[in-house]
Amino acid sequence: MVLGRSSFFIIILTVIITSISPLKANDDPVGLGVGTRTCSNFIIETVEIGDDGALTERALKRRLVYLQWANGFMTALNIRYFEKNNEFKNLNTVVNHNDFYNQILSSCNYIIDEGDYNDFSIATFVLFDNIPQEENKED
């Protein structure tokens, strides 16, 4: 009988904890599933302007999260590209954060206009696909 009560208590406690935990995660979804977000989310979440006319701290943080994800995604794509072609893409073209942001923004606009897509990951891939290969440097 005691075993039944303790099991019931553990189940109730687990249900309470699991139902409360997502509430905190949904308050500020920075970093959660960036690769599954849409370009529309990317734009909306990264252009928030404060009363002073500057980007809000939240918008700056979200820009960094999106750009960091895109950088990692493109690095992985570059490794796969090397496996297939024995050459790398020159990712130095996306080093400047402002330029990188603007390039992804342009890529988002392109896929929305031309391909009827709205996925942030596809926009990042399109940007990667348009980056030139590194020149072979033989010593």
QUITAPE-V8696 format. One record per residue. N is the residue number from 0. RES is the residue in three letters. OMEGA is omega as a letter, one per 40 degrees, with the letter a starting at -180 (NA if undefined). Layout:
n/res/omega
N/RES/OMEGA
N/RES/OMEGA
//
This chain:
n/res/omega
0/MET/i
1/VAL/i
2/LEU/i
3/GLY/i
4/ARG/a
5/SER/i
6/SER/i
7/PHE/i
8/PHE/i
9/ILE/i
10/ILE/i
11/ILE/i
12/LEU/i
13/THR/i
14/VAL/i
15/ILE/a
16/ILE/a
17/THR/i
18/SER/i
19/ILE/a
20/SER/i
21/PRO/i
22/LEU/i
23/LYS/a
24/ALA/a
25/ASN/a
26/ASP/a
27/ASP/a
28/PRO/i
29/VAL/i
30/GLY/a
31/LEU/i
32/GLY/a
33/VAL/a
34/GLY/i
35/THR/a
36/ARG/i
37/THR/i
38/CYS/i
39/SER/i
40/ASN/i
41/PHE/a
42/ILE/a
43/ILE/a
44/GLU/a
45/THR/a
46/VAL/a
47/GLU/a
48/ILE/i
49/GLY/i
50/ASP/a
51/ASP/i
52/GLY/i
53/ALA/i
54/LEU/i
55/THR/i
56/GLU/i
57/ARG/i
58/ALA/i
59/LEU/i
60/LYS/a
61/ARG/i
62/ARG/a
63/LEU/i
64/VAL/i
65/TYR/a
66/LEU/i
67/GLN/i
68/TRP/a
69/ALA/i
70/ASN/i
71/GLY/i
72/PHE/a
73/MET/i
74/THR/i
75/ALA/i
76/LEU/a
77/ASN/i
78/ILE/i
79/ARG/i
80/TYR/i
81/PHE/i
82/GLU/a
83/LYS/a
84/ASN/a
85/ASN/i
86/GLU/i
87/PHE/i
88/LYS/a
89/ASN/a
90/LEU/i
91/ASN/i
92/THR/a
93/VAL/a
94/VAL/a
95/ASN/a
96/HIS/i
97/ASN/i
98/ASP/i
99/PHE/i
100/TYR/a
101/ASN/i
102/GLN/i
103/ILE/i
104/LEU/i
105/SER/i
106/SER/i
107/CYS/i
108/ASN/a
109/TYR/a
110/ILE/i
111/ILE/a
112/ASP/a
113/GLU/a
114/GLY/a
115/ASP/i
116/TYR/i
117/ASN/a
118/ASP/i
119/PHE/a
120/SER/i
121/ILE/i
122/ALA/i
123/THR/i
124/PHE/i
125/VAL/i
126/LEU/i
127/PHE/a
128/ASP/a
129/ASN/i
130/ILE/a
131/PRO/i
132/GLN/i
133/GLU/i
134/GLU/i
135/ASN/i
136/LYS/i
137/GLU/a
138/ASP/NA
//
